[in-house]
Amino acid sequence: MNNNTAVRNIGIGLTVIGFILLMMYAFYEILASDTSLILKLSIAAIILGIALALFSLIKEKKAVKDNEIERKY
């Protein structure tokens, strides 16, 4: 793993961690507020759906290897 890959992976990792923390905070604030139960459940479902989609994409991206043949000219 070269230096650019390491820096890119650290950047992606920090972005994902920040996104997760922001979603958790929003989830907590919505559940702690005095709004209707339907609104709380719908927003919670949206947040959890986004988080699941994000984790699924990350897992898929890590599992798929690039099969491109290196071309020598």
PQR file of N, CA, C, O and H, with PARSE charges and radii, in Angstrom:
ATOM      1  N   MET A   1       0.865  -1.173   0.000 -0.4000 1.5000
ATOM      2  CA  MET A   1       0.000   0.000   0.000 -0.0000 2.0000
ATOM      3  C   MET A   1       0.909   1.232   0.000  0.5500 1.7000
ATOM      4  O   MET A   1       1.771   1.385   0.865 -0.5500 1.4000
ATOM      5  N   ASN A   2       0.701   2.086  -0.968 -0.4000 1.5000
ATOM      6  CA  ASN A   2       1.535   3.274  -1.037 -0.0000 2.0000
ATOM      7  C   ASN A   2       0.946   4.409  -0.203  0.5500 1.7000
ATOM      8  O   ASN A   2      -0.129   4.272   0.381 -0.5500 1.4000
ATOM      9  H   ASN A   2       0.001   1.961  -1.670  0.4000 1.0000
ATOM     10  N   ASN A   3       1.650   5.510  -0.155 -0.4000 1.5000
ATOM     11  CA  ASN A   3       1.274   6.631   0.706 -0.0000 2.0000
ATOM     12  C   ASN A   3      -0.052   7.256   0.295  0.5500 1.7000
ATOM     13  O   ASN A   3      -0.854   7.616   1.156 -0.5500 1.4000
ATOM     14  H   ASN A   3       2.524   5.622  -0.629  0.4000 1.0000
ATOM     15  N   ASN A   4      -0.296   7.393  -1.014 -0.4000 1.5000
ATOM     16  CA  ASN A   4      -1.555   7.990  -1.476 -0.0000 2.0000
ATOM     17  C   ASN A   4      -2.755   7.144  -1.083  0.5500 1.7000
ATOM     18  O   ASN A   4      -3.794   7.677  -0.692 -0.5500 1.4000
ATOM     19  H   ASN A   4       0.356   7.101  -1.714  0.4000 1.0000
ATOM     20  N   THR A   5      -2.616   5.839  -1.186 -0.4000 1.5000
ATOM     21  CA  THR A   5      -3.709   4.945  -0.809 -0.0000 2.0000
ATOM     22  C   THR A   5      -3.994   5.045   0.681  0.5500 1.7000
ATOM     23  O   THR A   5      -5.153   5.057   1.094 -0.5500 1.4000
ATOM     24  H   THR A   5      -1.773   5.407  -1.503  0.4000 1.0000
ATOM     25  N   ALA A   6      -2.944   5.115   1.488 -0.4000 1.5000
ATOM     26  CA  ALA A   6      -3.122   5.217   2.938 -0.0000 2.0000
ATOM     27  C   ALA A   6      -3.822   6.518   3.308  0.5500 1.7000
ATOM     28  O   ALA A   6      -4.732   6.520   4.138 -0.5500 1.4000
ATOM     29  H   ALA A   6      -2.002   5.105   1.152  0.4000 1.0000
ATOM     30  N   VAL A   7      -3.408   7.611   2.704 -0.4000 1.5000
ATOM     31  CA  VAL A   7      -4.029   8.906   2.997 -0.0000 2.0000
ATOM     32  C   VAL A   7      -5.481   8.916   2.539  0.5500 1.7000
ATOM     33  O   VAL A   7      -6.349   9.438   3.238 -0.5500 1.4000
ATOM     34  H   VAL A   7      -2.669   7.609   2.030  0.4000 1.0000
ATOM     35  N   ARG A   8      -5.751   8.343   1.374 -0.4000 1.5000
ATOM     36  CA  ARG A   8      -7.126   8.276   0.878 -0.0000 2.0000
ATOM     37  C   ARG A   8      -7.996   7.433   1.799  0.5500 1.7000
ATOM     38  O   ARG A   8      -9.128   7.811   2.100 -0.5500 1.4000
ATOM     39  H   ARG A   8      -5.046   7.919   0.805  0.4000 1.0000
ATOM     40  N   ASN A   9      -7.475   6.292   2.250 -0.4000 1.5000
ATOM     41  CA  ASN A   9      -8.238   5.436   3.153 -0.0000 2.0000
ATOM     42  C   ASN A   9      -8.497   6.115   4.492  0.5500 1.7000
ATOM     43  O   ASN A   9      -9.580   5.962   5.058 -0.5500 1.4000
ATOM     44  H   ASN A   9      -6.556   5.986   2.005  0.4000 1.0000
ATOM     45  N   ILE A  10      -7.538   6.851   5.000 -0.4000 1.5000
ATOM     46  CA  ILE A  10      -7.737   7.598   6.244 -0.0000 2.0000
ATOM     47  C   ILE A  10      -8.804   8.662   6.045  0.5500 1.7000
ATOM     48  O   ILE A  10      -9.666   8.839   6.906 -0.5500 1.4000
ATOM     49  H   ILE A  10      -6.659   6.975   4.540  0.4000 1.0000
ATOM     50  N   GLY A  11      -8.762   9.367   4.936 -0.4000 1.5000
ATOM     51  CA  GLY A  11      -9.769  10.389   4.646 -0.0000 2.0000
ATOM     52  C   GLY A  11     -11.163   9.806   4.529  0.5500 1.7000
ATOM     53  O   GLY A  11     -12.121  10.362   5.065 -0.5500 1.4000
ATOM     54  H   GLY A  11      -8.063   9.224   4.236  0.4000 1.0000
ATOM     55  N   ILE A  12     -11.278   8.691   3.833 -0.4000 1.5000
ATOM     56  CA  ILE A  12     -12.583   8.035   3.699 -0.0000 2.0000
ATOM     57  C   ILE A  12     -13.061   7.548   5.057  0.5500 1.7000
ATOM     58  O   ILE A  12     -14.238   7.686   5.390 -0.5500 1.4000
ATOM     59  H   ILE A  12     -10.500   8.239   3.397  0.4000 1.0000
ATOM     60  N   GLY A  13     -12.156   6.979   5.842 -0.4000 1.5000
ATOM     61  CA  GLY A  13     -12.516   6.497   7.173 -0.0000 2.0000
ATOM     62  C   GLY A  13     -13.009   7.612   8.075  0.5500 1.7000
ATOM     63  O   GLY A  13     -14.011   7.453   8.772 -0.5500 1.4000
ATOM     64  H   GLY A  13     -11.200   6.867   5.572  0.4000 1.0000
ATOM     65  N   LEU A  14     -12.313   8.737   8.066 -0.4000 1.5000
ATOM     66  CA  LEU A  14     -12.737   9.878   8.883 -0.0000 2.0000
ATOM     67  C   LEU A  14     -14.081  10.425   8.419  0.5500 1.7000
ATOM     68  O   LEU A  14     -14.911  10.815   9.241 -0.5500 1.4000
ATOM     69  H   LEU A  14     -11.499   8.866   7.500  0.4000 1.0000
ATOM     70  N   THR A  15     -14.298  10.454   7.116 -0.4000 1.5000
ATOM     71  CA  THR A  15     -15.578  10.917   6.586 -0.0000 2.0000
ATOM     72  C   THR A  15     -16.712  10.003   7.019  0.5500 1.7000
ATOM     73  O   THR A  15     -17.772  10.476   7.427 -0.5500 1.4000
ATOM     74  H   THR A  15     -13.624  10.138   6.449  0.4000 1.0000
ATOM     75  N   VAL A  16     -16.496   8.711   6.932 -0.4000 1.5000
ATOM     76  CA  VAL A  16     -17.526   7.748   7.335 -0.0000 2.0000
ATOM     77  C   VAL A  16     -17.795   7.849   8.832  0.5500 1.7000
ATOM     78  O   VAL A  16     -18.952   7.816   9.252 -0.5500 1.4000
ATOM     79  H   VAL A  16     -15.635   8.326   6.601  0.4000 1.0000
ATOM     80  N   ILE A  17     -16.750   7.971   9.639 -0.4000 1.5000
ATOM     81  CA  ILE A  17     -16.940   8.115  11.086 -0.0000 2.0000
ATOM     82  C   ILE A  17     -17.713   9.387  11.403  0.5500 1.7000
ATOM     83  O   ILE A  17     -18.622   9.367  12.232 -0.5500 1.4000
ATOM     84  H   ILE A  17     -15.810   7.998   9.298  0.4000 1.0000
ATOM     85  N   GLY A  18     -17.365  10.485  10.759 -0.4000 1.5000
ATOM     86  CA  GLY A  18     -18.096  11.736  10.965 -0.0000 2.0000
ATOM     87  C   GLY A  18     -19.551  11.624  10.557  0.5500 1.7000
ATOM     88  O   GLY A  18     -20.435  12.134  11.245 -0.5500 1.4000
ATOM     89  H   GLY A  18     -16.626  10.502  10.085  0.4000 1.0000
ATOM     90  N   PHE A  19     -19.801  10.960   9.441 -0.4000 1.5000
ATOM     91  CA  PHE A  19     -21.172  10.762   8.969 -0.0000 2.0000
ATOM     92  C   PHE A  19     -21.964   9.920   9.959  0.5500 1.7000
ATOM     93  O   PHE A  19     -23.115  10.233  10.261 -0.5500 1.4000
ATOM     94  H   PHE A  19     -19.082  10.547   8.882  0.4000 1.0000
ATOM     95  N   ILE A  20     -21.356   8.858  10.462 -0.4000 1.5000
ATOM     96  CA  ILE A  20     -22.033   7.989  11.428 -0.0000 2.0000
ATOM     97  C   ILE A  20     -22.337   8.746  12.715  0.5500 1.7000
ATOM     98  O   ILE A  20     -23.436   8.632  13.257 -0.5500 1.4000
ATOM     99  H   ILE A  20     -20.421   8.604  10.217  0.4000 1.0000
ATOM    100  N   LEU A  21     -21.375   9.514  13.205 -0.4000 1.5000
ATOM    101  CA  LEU A  21     -21.606  10.293  14.428 -0.0000 2.0000
ATOM    102  C   LEU A  21     -22.717  11.318  14.236  0.5500 1.7000
ATOM    103  O   LEU A  21     -23.543  11.517  15.127 -0.5500 1.4000
ATOM    104  H   LEU A  21     -20.481   9.606  12.765  0.4000 1.0000
ATOM    105  N   LEU A  22     -22.737  11.964  13.084 -0.4000 1.5000
ATOM    106  CA  LEU A  22     -23.786  12.937  12.793 -0.0000 2.0000
ATOM    107  C   LEU A  22     -25.149  12.265  12.728  0.5500 1.7000
ATOM    108  O   LEU A  22     -26.129  12.804  13.242 -0.5500 1.4000
ATOM    109  H   LEU A  22     -22.066  11.802  12.360  0.4000 1.0000
ATOM    110  N   MET A  23     -25.223  11.103  12.109 -0.4000 1.5000
ATOM    111  CA  MET A  23     -26.489  10.368  12.041 -0.0000 2.0000
ATOM    112  C   MET A  23     -26.945   9.922  13.427  0.5500 1.7000
ATOM    113  O   MET A  23     -28.133   9.988  13.742 -0.5500 1.4000
ATOM    114  H   MET A  23     -24.427  10.664  11.692  0.4000 1.0000
ATOM    115  N   MET A  24     -26.007   9.471  14.254 -0.4000 1.5000
ATOM    116  CA  MET A  24     -26.371   9.050  15.609 -0.0000 2.0000
ATOM    117  C   MET A  24     -26.893  10.228  16.426  0.5500 1.7000
ATOM    118  O   MET A  24     -27.853  10.086  17.183 -0.5500 1.4000
ATOM    119  H   MET A  24     -25.042   9.417  13.998  0.4000 1.0000
ATOM    120  N   TYR A  25     -26.262  11.390  16.272 -0.4000 1.5000
ATOM    121  CA  TYR A  25     -26.713  12.580  16.988 -0.0000 2.0000
ATOM    122  C   TYR A  25     -28.107  12.992  16.522  0.5500 1.7000
ATOM    123  O   TYR A  25     -28.970  13.314  17.339 -0.5500 1.4000
ATOM    124  H   TYR A  25     -25.482  11.505  15.657  0.4000 1.0000
ATOM    125  N   ALA A  26     -28.322  12.982  15.216 -0.4000 1.5000
ATOM    126  CA  ALA A  26     -29.643  13.335  14.685 -0.0000 2.0000
ATOM    127  C   ALA A  26     -30.691  12.340  15.161  0.5500 1.7000
ATOM    128  O   ALA A  26     -31.804  12.729  15.514 -0.5500 1.4000
ATOM    129  H   ALA A  26     -27.621  12.721  14.552  0.4000 1.0000
ATOM    130  N   PHE A  27     -30.343  11.067  15.173 -0.4000 1.5000
ATOM    131  CA  PHE A  27     -31.252  10.020  15.644 -0.0000 2.0000
ATOM    132  C   PHE A  27     -31.616  10.253  17.110  0.5500 1.7000
ATOM    133  O   PHE A  27     -32.783  10.142  17.486 -0.5500 1.4000
ATOM    134  H   PHE A  27     -29.439  10.751  14.886  0.4000 1.0000
ATOM    135  N   TYR A  28     -30.626  10.573  17.932 -0.4000 1.5000
ATOM    136  CA  TYR A  28     -30.874  10.840  19.354 -0.0000 2.0000
ATOM    137  C   TYR A  28     -31.752  12.074  19.537  0.5500 1.7000
ATOM    138  O   TYR A  28     -32.702  12.049  20.318 -0.5500 1.4000
ATOM    139  H   TYR A  28     -29.678  10.663  17.627  0.4000 1.0000
ATOM    140  N   GLU A  29     -31.442  13.143  18.827 -0.4000 1.5000
ATOM    141  CA  GLU A  29     -32.204  14.387  18.968 -0.0000 2.0000
ATOM    142  C   GLU A  29     -33.660  14.205  18.556  0.5500 1.7000
ATOM    143  O   GLU A  29     -34.561  14.757  19.187 -0.5500 1.4000
ATOM    144  H   GLU A  29     -30.670  13.164  18.192  0.4000 1.0000
ATOM    145  N   ILE A  30     -33.886  13.446  17.517 -0.4000 1.5000
ATOM    146  CA  ILE A  30     -35.260  13.220  17.060 -0.0000 2.0000
ATOM    147  C   ILE A  30     -36.030  12.386  18.076  0.5500 1.7000
ATOM    148  O   ILE A  30     -37.187  12.679  18.377 -0.5500 1.4000
ATOM    149  H   ILE A  30     -33.155  12.997  17.004  0.4000 1.0000
ATOM    150  N   LEU A  31     -35.387  11.350  18.604 -0.4000 1.5000
ATOM    151  CA  LEU A  31     -36.074  10.508  19.581 -0.0000 2.0000
ATOM    152  C   LEU A  31     -36.287  11.227  20.912  0.5500 1.7000
ATOM    153  O   LEU A  31     -37.247  10.925  21.621 -0.5500 1.4000
ATOM    154  H   LEU A  31     -34.447  11.113  18.359  0.4000 1.0000
ATOM    155  N   ALA A  32     -35.420  12.166  21.264 -0.4000 1.5000
ATOM    156  CA  ALA A  32     -35.541  12.883  22.531 -0.0000 2.0000
ATOM    157  C   ALA A  32     -36.506  14.064  22.439  0.5500 1.7000
ATOM    158  O   ALA A  32     -36.906  14.602  23.471 -0.5500 1.4000
ATOM    159  H   ALA A  32     -34.640  12.412  20.688  0.4000 1.0000
ATOM    160  N   SER A  33     -36.886  14.477  21.244 -0.4000 1.5000
ATOM    161  CA  SER A  33     -37.748  15.649  21.090 -0.0000 2.0000
ATOM    162  C   SER A  33     -39.205  15.298  21.366  0.5500 1.7000
ATOM    163  O   SER A  33     -39.563  14.127  21.500 -0.5500 1.4000
ATOM    164  H   SER A  33     -36.560  14.040  20.405  0.4000 1.0000
ATOM    165  N   ASP A  34     -40.036  16.327  21.449 -0.4000 1.5000
ATOM    166  CA  ASP A  34     -41.459  16.168  21.747 -0.0000 2.0000
ATOM    167  C   ASP A  34     -42.294  16.204  20.468  0.5500 1.7000
ATOM    168  O   ASP A  34     -43.193  17.034  20.339 -0.5500 1.4000
ATOM    169  H   ASP A  34     -39.746  17.278  21.340  0.4000 1.0000
ATOM    170  N   THR A  35     -42.006  15.325  19.541 -0.4000 1.5000
ATOM    171  CA  THR A  35     -42.777  15.260  18.301 -0.0000 2.0000
ATOM    172  C   THR A  35     -43.617  13.986  18.292  0.5500 1.7000
ATOM    173  O   THR A  35     -43.505  13.150  19.188 -0.5500 1.4000
ATOM    174  H   THR A  35     -41.275  14.650  19.646  0.4000 1.0000
ATOM    175  N   SER A  36     -44.445  13.853  17.283 -0.4000 1.5000
ATOM    176  CA  SER A  36     -45.339  12.695  17.222 -0.0000 2.0000
ATOM    177  C   SER A  36     -44.556  11.408  16.962  0.5500 1.7000
ATOM    178  O   SER A  36     -43.463  11.433  16.396 -0.5500 1.4000
ATOM    179  H   SER A  36     -44.535  14.532  16.555  0.4000 1.0000
ATOM    180  N   LEU A  37     -45.126  10.308  17.380 -0.4000 1.5000
ATOM    181  CA  LEU A  37     -44.475   9.009  17.239 -0.0000 2.0000
ATOM    182  C   LEU A  37     -44.295   8.632  15.768  0.5500 1.7000
ATOM    183  O   LEU A  37     -43.275   8.050  15.399 -0.5500 1.4000
ATOM    184  H   LEU A  37     -46.014  10.289  17.840  0.4000 1.0000
ATOM    185  N   ILE A  38     -45.276   8.959  14.930 -0.4000 1.5000
ATOM    186  CA  ILE A  38     -45.182   8.646  13.495 -0.0000 2.0000
ATOM    187  C   ILE A  38     -43.986   9.365  12.876  0.5500 1.7000
ATOM    188  O   ILE A  38     -43.234   8.767  12.108 -0.5500 1.4000
ATOM    189  H   ILE A  38     -46.105   9.432  15.230  0.4000 1.0000
ATOM    190  N   LEU A  39     -43.809  10.631  13.203 -0.4000 1.5000
ATOM    191  CA  LEU A  39     -42.684  11.398  12.668 -0.0000 2.0000
ATOM    192  C   LEU A  39     -41.361  10.818  13.159  0.5500 1.7000
ATOM    193  O   LEU A  39     -40.412  10.693  12.385 -0.5500 1.4000
ATOM    194  H   LEU A  39     -44.420  11.117  13.827  0.4000 1.0000
ATOM    195  N   LYS A  40     -41.296  10.465  14.434 -0.4000 1.5000
ATOM    196  CA  LYS A  40     -40.070   9.876  14.972 -0.0000 2.0000
ATOM    197  C   LYS A  40     -39.728   8.568  14.262  0.5500 1.7000
ATOM    198  O   LYS A  40     -38.580   8.345  13.880 -0.5500 1.4000
ATOM    199  H   LYS A  40     -42.067  10.566  15.062  0.4000 1.0000
ATOM    200  N   LEU A  41     -40.725   7.710  14.089 -0.4000 1.5000
ATOM    201  CA  LEU A  41     -40.474   6.418  13.453 -0.0000 2.0000
ATOM    202  C   LEU A  41     -40.079   6.563  11.986  0.5500 1.7000
ATOM    203  O   LEU A  41     -39.201   5.846  11.505 -0.5500 1.4000
ATOM    204  H   LEU A  41     -41.658   7.892  14.400  0.4000 1.0000
ATOM    205  N   SER A  42     -40.722   7.482  11.276 -0.4000 1.5000
ATOM    206  CA  SER A  42     -40.399   7.652   9.858 -0.0000 2.0000
ATOM    207  C   SER A  42     -38.995   8.220   9.671  0.5500 1.7000
ATOM    208  O   SER A  42     -38.258   7.767   8.795 -0.5500 1.4000
ATOM    209  H   SER A  42     -41.435   8.064  11.667  0.4000 1.0000
ATOM    210  N   ILE A  43     -38.622   9.190  10.470 -0.4000 1.5000
ATOM    211  CA  ILE A  43     -37.276   9.760  10.354 -0.0000 2.0000
ATOM    212  C   ILE A  43     -36.229   8.743  10.796  0.5500 1.7000
ATOM    213  O   ILE A  43     -35.158   8.651  10.195 -0.5500 1.4000
ATOM    214  H   ILE A  43     -39.221   9.558  11.182  0.4000 1.0000
ATOM    215  N   ALA A  44     -36.535   7.982  11.840 -0.4000 1.5000
ATOM    216  CA  ALA A  44     -35.605   6.940  12.279 -0.0000 2.0000
ATOM    217  C   ALA A  44     -35.421   5.890  11.188  0.5500 1.7000
ATOM    218  O   ALA A  44     -34.305   5.418  10.972 -0.5500 1.4000
ATOM    219  H   ALA A  44     -37.405   8.056  12.328  0.4000 1.0000
ATOM    220  N   ALA A  45     -36.491   5.521  10.502 -0.4000 1.5000
ATOM    221  CA  ALA A  45     -36.393   4.543   9.416 -0.0000 2.0000
ATOM    222  C   ALA A  45     -35.554   5.088   8.263  0.5500 1.7000
ATOM    223  O   ALA A  45     -34.769   4.351   7.667 -0.5500 1.4000
ATOM    224  H   ALA A  45     -37.397   5.905  10.677  0.4000 1.0000
ATOM    225  N   ILE A  46     -35.713   6.358   7.947 -0.4000 1.5000
ATOM    226  CA  ILE A  46     -34.916   6.974   6.879 -0.0000 2.0000
ATOM    227  C   ILE A  46     -33.440   6.979   7.253  0.5500 1.7000
ATOM    228  O   ILE A  46     -32.593   6.627   6.432 -0.5500 1.4000
ATOM    229  H   ILE A  46     -36.352   6.957   8.431  0.4000 1.0000
ATOM    230  N   ILE A  47     -33.126   7.373   8.480 -0.4000 1.5000
ATOM    231  CA  ILE A  47     -31.732   7.423   8.929 -0.0000 2.0000
ATOM    232  C   ILE A  47     -31.118   6.026   8.925  0.5500 1.7000
ATOM    233  O   ILE A  47     -29.996   5.840   8.455 -0.5500 1.4000
ATOM    234  H   ILE A  47     -33.814   7.660   9.146  0.4000 1.0000
ATOM    235  N   LEU A  48     -31.844   5.053   9.443 -0.4000 1.5000
ATOM    236  CA  LEU A  48     -31.321   3.686   9.457 -0.0000 2.0000
ATOM    237  C   LEU A  48     -31.173   3.126   8.041  0.5500 1.7000
ATOM    238  O   LEU A  48     -30.240   2.370   7.773 -0.5500 1.4000
ATOM    239  H   LEU A  48     -32.756   5.203   9.825  0.4000 1.0000
ATOM    240  N   GLY A  49     -32.074   3.486   7.143 -0.4000 1.5000
ATOM    241  CA  GLY A  49     -31.963   3.051   5.753 -0.0000 2.0000
ATOM    242  C   GLY A  49     -30.737   3.624   5.069  0.5500 1.7000
ATOM    243  O   GLY A  49     -30.046   2.921   4.332 -0.5500 1.4000
ATOM    244  H   GLY A  49     -32.832   4.100   7.361  0.4000 1.0000
ATOM    245  N   ILE A  50     -30.465   4.895   5.310 -0.4000 1.5000
ATOM    246  CA  ILE A  50     -29.265   5.520   4.741 -0.0000 2.0000
ATOM    247  C   ILE A  50     -28.015   4.857   5.296  0.5500 1.7000
ATOM    248  O   ILE A  50     -27.075   4.578   4.553 -0.5500 1.4000
ATOM    249  H   ILE A  50     -31.026   5.466   5.909  0.4000 1.0000
ATOM    250  N   ALA A  51     -28.001   4.602   6.602 -0.4000 1.5000
ATOM    251  CA  ALA A  51     -26.839   3.958   7.218 -0.0000 2.0000
ATOM    252  C   ALA A  51     -26.631   2.553   6.660  0.5500 1.7000
ATOM    253  O   ALA A  51     -25.497   2.166   6.377 -0.5500 1.4000
ATOM    254  H   ALA A  51     -28.765   4.829   7.206  0.4000 1.0000
ATOM    255  N   LEU A  52     -27.705   1.789   6.499 -0.4000 1.5000
ATOM    256  CA  LEU A  52     -27.593   0.443   5.938 -0.0000 2.0000
ATOM    257  C   LEU A  52     -27.083   0.482   4.500  0.5500 1.7000
ATOM    258  O   LEU A  52     -26.239  -0.328   4.117 -0.5500 1.4000
ATOM    259  H   LEU A  52     -28.625   2.104   6.729  0.4000 1.0000
ATOM    260  N   ALA A  53     -27.588   1.411   3.713 -0.4000 1.5000
ATOM    261  CA  ALA A  53     -27.129   1.541   2.328 -0.0000 2.0000
ATOM    262  C   ALA A  53     -25.648   1.908   2.285  0.5500 1.7000
ATOM    263  O   ALA A  53     -24.901   1.389   1.455 -0.5500 1.4000
ATOM    264  H   ALA A  53     -28.274   2.069   4.024  0.4000 1.0000
ATOM    265  N   LEU A  54     -25.223   2.801   3.179 -0.4000 1.5000
ATOM    266  CA  LEU A  54     -23.818   3.198   3.233 -0.0000 2.0000
ATOM    267  C   LEU A  54     -22.933   2.010   3.591  0.5500 1.7000
ATOM    268  O   LEU A  54     -21.910   1.780   2.944 -0.5500 1.4000
ATOM    269  H   LEU A  54     -25.829   3.222   3.854  0.4000 1.0000
ATOM    270  N   PHE A  55     -23.318   1.257   4.611 -0.4000 1.5000
ATOM    271  CA  PHE A  55     -22.528   0.095   5.000 -0.0000 2.0000
ATOM    272  C   PHE A  55     -22.497  -0.956   3.894  0.5500 1.7000
ATOM    273  O   PHE A  55     -21.468  -1.594   3.673 -0.5500 1.4000
ATOM    274  H   PHE A  55     -24.149   1.443   5.135  0.4000 1.0000
ATOM    275  N   SER A  56     -23.610  -1.137   3.203 -0.4000 1.5000
ATOM    276  CA  SER A  56     -23.669  -2.095   2.110 -0.0000 2.0000
ATOM    277  C   SER A  56     -22.735  -1.685   0.975  0.5500 1.7000
ATOM    278  O   SER A  56     -22.037  -2.525   0.408 -0.5500 1.4000
ATOM    279  H   SER A  56     -24.446  -0.619   3.382  0.4000 1.0000
ATOM    280  N   LEU A  57     -22.721  -0.404   0.646 -0.4000 1.5000
ATOM    281  CA  LEU A  57     -21.839   0.079  -0.418 -0.0000 2.0000
ATOM    282  C   LEU A  57     -20.374  -0.067  -0.037  0.5500 1.7000
ATOM    283  O   LEU A  57     -19.546  -0.434  -0.871 -0.5500 1.4000
ATOM    284  H   LEU A  57     -23.288   0.279   1.106  0.4000 1.0000
ATOM    285  N   ILE A  58     -20.053   0.219   1.216 -0.4000 1.5000
ATOM    286  CA  ILE A  58     -18.667   0.078   1.669 -0.0000 2.0000
ATOM    287  C   ILE A  58     -18.240  -1.383   1.609  0.5500 1.7000
ATOM    288  O   ILE A  58     -17.140  -1.694   1.154 -0.5500 1.4000
ATOM    289  H   ILE A  58     -20.726   0.517   1.894  0.4000 1.0000
ATOM    290  N   LYS A  59     -19.103  -2.272   2.065 -0.4000 1.5000
ATOM    291  CA  LYS A  59     -18.793  -3.701   2.044 -0.0000 2.0000
ATOM    292  C   LYS A  59     -18.614  -4.194   0.610  0.5500 1.7000
ATOM    293  O   LYS A  59     -17.692  -4.959   0.329 -0.5500 1.4000
ATOM    294  H   LYS A  59     -19.997  -2.019   2.435  0.4000 1.0000
ATOM    295  N   GLU A  60     -19.489  -3.761  -0.296 -0.4000 1.5000
ATOM    296  CA  GLU A  60     -19.392  -4.166  -1.695 -0.0000 2.0000
ATOM    297  C   GLU A  60     -18.125  -3.622  -2.337  0.5500 1.7000
ATOM    298  O   GLU A  60     -17.465  -4.322  -3.105 -0.5500 1.4000
ATOM    299  H   GLU A  60     -20.239  -3.140  -0.067  0.4000 1.0000
ATOM    300  N   LYS A  61     -17.786  -2.389  -2.029 -0.4000 1.5000
ATOM    301  CA  LYS A  61     -16.594  -1.768  -2.603 -0.0000 2.0000
ATOM    302  C   LYS A  61     -15.332  -2.496  -2.154  0.5500 1.7000
ATOM    303  O   LYS A  61     -14.399  -2.660  -2.940 -0.5500 1.4000
ATOM    304  H   LYS A  61     -18.322  -1.820  -1.405  0.4000 1.0000
ATOM    305  N   LYS A  62     -15.298  -2.931  -0.903 -0.4000 1.5000
ATOM    306  CA  LYS A  62     -14.125  -3.648  -0.413 -0.0000 2.0000
ATOM    307  C   LYS A  62     -14.046  -5.059  -0.987  0.5500 1.7000
ATOM    308  O   LYS A  62     -12.948  -5.594  -1.145 -0.5500 1.4000
ATOM    309  H   LYS A  62     -16.056  -2.797  -0.264  0.4000 1.0000
ATOM    310  N   ALA A  63     -15.181  -5.668  -1.302 -0.4000 1.5000
ATOM    311  CA  ALA A  63     -15.199  -7.045  -1.795 -0.0000 2.0000
ATOM    312  C   ALA A  63     -14.835  -7.136  -3.273  0.5500 1.7000
ATOM    313  O   ALA A  63     -14.261  -8.140  -3.696 -0.5500 1.4000
ATOM    314  H   ALA A  63     -16.073  -5.233  -1.174  0.4000 1.0000
ATOM    315  N   VAL A  64     -15.149  -6.123  -4.063 -0.4000 1.5000
ATOM    316  CA  VAL A  64     -14.913  -6.164  -5.509 -0.0000 2.0000
ATOM    317  C   VAL A  64     -13.472  -5.752  -5.794  0.5500 1.7000
ATOM    318  O   VAL A  64     -13.032  -4.662  -5.431 -0.5500 1.4000
ATOM    319  H   VAL A  64     -15.615  -5.307  -3.719  0.4000 1.0000
ATOM    320  N   LYS A  65     -12.758  -6.654  -6.451 -0.4000 1.5000
ATOM    321  CA  LYS A  65     -11.382  -6.357  -6.844 -0.0000 2.0000
ATOM    322  C   LYS A  65     -11.377  -5.907  -8.297  0.5500 1.7000
ATOM    323  O   LYS A  65     -12.173  -6.380  -9.108 -0.5500 1.4000
ATOM    324  H   LYS A  65     -13.116  -7.540  -6.745  0.4000 1.0000
ATOM    325  N   ASP A  66     -10.487  -5.005  -8.613 -0.4000 1.5000
ATOM    326  CA  ASP A  66     -10.371  -4.513  -9.979 -0.0000 2.0000
ATOM    327  C   ASP A  66      -9.631  -5.555 -10.817  0.5500 1.7000
ATOM    328  O   ASP A  66      -8.497  -5.915 -10.501 -0.5500 1.4000
ATOM    329  H   ASP A  66      -9.840  -4.621  -7.954  0.4000 1.0000
ATOM    330  N   ASN A  67     -10.260  -6.031 -11.871 -0.4000 1.5000
ATOM    331  CA  ASN A  67      -9.674  -7.055 -12.731 -0.0000 2.0000
ATOM    332  C   ASN A  67      -9.050  -6.471 -13.991  0.5500 1.7000
ATOM    333  O   ASN A  67      -8.784  -7.200 -14.947 -0.5500 1.4000
ATOM    334  H   ASN A  67     -11.180  -5.738 -12.128  0.4000 1.0000
ATOM    335  N   GLU A  68      -8.820  -5.197 -13.999 -0.4000 1.5000
ATOM    336  CA  GLU A  68      -8.217  -4.543 -15.155 -0.0000 2.0000
ATOM    337  C   GLU A  68      -6.779  -5.031 -15.322  0.5500 1.7000
ATOM    338  O   GLU A  68      -6.006  -5.071 -14.365 -0.5500 1.4000
ATOM    339  H   GLU A  68      -9.036  -4.605 -13.222  0.4000 1.0000
ATOM    340  N   ILE A  69      -6.443  -5.395 -16.542 -0.4000 1.5000
ATOM    341  CA  ILE A  69      -5.093  -5.854 -16.844 -0.0000 2.0000
ATOM    342  C   ILE A  69      -4.210  -4.632 -17.046  0.5500 1.7000
ATOM    343  O   ILE A  69      -4.573  -3.696 -17.759 -0.5500 1.4000
ATOM    344  H   ILE A  69      -7.071  -5.362 -17.320  0.4000 1.0000
ATOM    345  N   GLU A  70      -3.052  -4.656 -16.411 -0.4000 1.5000
ATOM    346  CA  GLU A  70      -2.124  -3.544 -16.589 -0.0000 2.0000
ATOM    347  C   GLU A  70      -1.538  -3.628 -17.989  0.5500 1.7000
ATOM    348  O   GLU A  70      -0.986  -4.656 -18.382 -0.5500 1.4000
ATOM    349  H   GLU A  70      -2.758  -5.416 -15.832  0.4000 1.0000
ATOM    350  N   ARG A  71      -1.659  -2.564 -18.721 -0.4000 1.5000
ATOM    351  CA  ARG A  71      -1.202  -2.553 -20.108 -0.0000 2.0000
ATOM    352  C   ARG A  71       0.195  -1.960 -20.196  0.5500 1.7000
ATOM    353  O   ARG A  71       0.497  -0.932 -19.589 -0.5500 1.4000
ATOM    354  H   ARG A  71      -2.107  -1.729 -18.402  0.4000 1.0000
ATOM    355  N   LYS A  72       1.019  -2.621 -20.948 -0.4000 1.5000
ATOM    356  CA  LYS A  72       2.388  -2.147 -21.142 -0.0000 2.0000
ATOM    357  C   LYS A  72       2.533  -1.722 -22.590  0.5500 1.7000
ATOM    358  O   LYS A  72       2.358  -2.526 -23.506 -0.5500 1.4000
ATOM    359  H   LYS A  72       0.775  -3.456 -21.440  0.4000 1.0000
ATOM    360  N   TYR A  73       2.846  -0.481 -22.786 -0.4000 1.5000
ATOM    361  CA  TYR A  73       3.008   0.038 -24.140 -0.0000 2.0000
ATOM    362  C   TYR A  73       4.456   0.186 -24.481  0.5500 1.7000
ATOM    363  O   TYR A  73       4.789   0.613 -25.587 -0.5500 1.4000
ATOM    364  H   TYR A  73       2.988   0.172 -22.042  0.4000 1.0000
TER
END
